[in-house]
Amino acid sequence: MSRLRRGARLAAPEPTDQVPDLSARLQECRRLVNRNAGQLPVRSVVAAHEVVDVLCAALGSDETRELDVRTLVGIERFVDDYLPTAIRNYLAQGDDRTADDELQDQLEILLGAAEEQLAALRERDRDAMSVHRRFLETKFSRSDLDIT
């Protein structure tokens, strides 16, 4: 184990840029839906695209600030598991029309969860703006203790 010299600083860890990778994987989900659109109910194709659109909106917000780990992990789960699994499980059913409603229900659940995640992300953004405003007010407003 090496020791740090007095006054030496630790180097900041290199950031891992997961967003481009997640964006590419999200587009792969969109391609999965498009490739199988002829075998999926039309309303399910639309719902799956809505899920992808909401997740893209959450990732797109990364241009102005870093996404927190909870958001990244949540989107990863949608991309790698939840959405593809719902579609693949439906396709494995073959011509079972009773599966249409089940797929639609799953996609509506996913859409609701994705919208909640985006809403929470936007709420954190609003909170951050509010905190910064209070900081600026404190930093630059005159104090009652100032003597003029």
Secondary structure, DSSP 8 states (H G I E B T S, - for coil): -----TT----------HHHHHHHHHHHHHHHHHHTTTTS-HHHHHHHHHHHHHHHHHHHGGGTS---HHHHHHHHHIIIIIHHHHHHHHHHTTT-THHHHHHHHHHHHHHHHHHHHHHHHHHHHHHHHHHHHHHHHHHHS--TT---
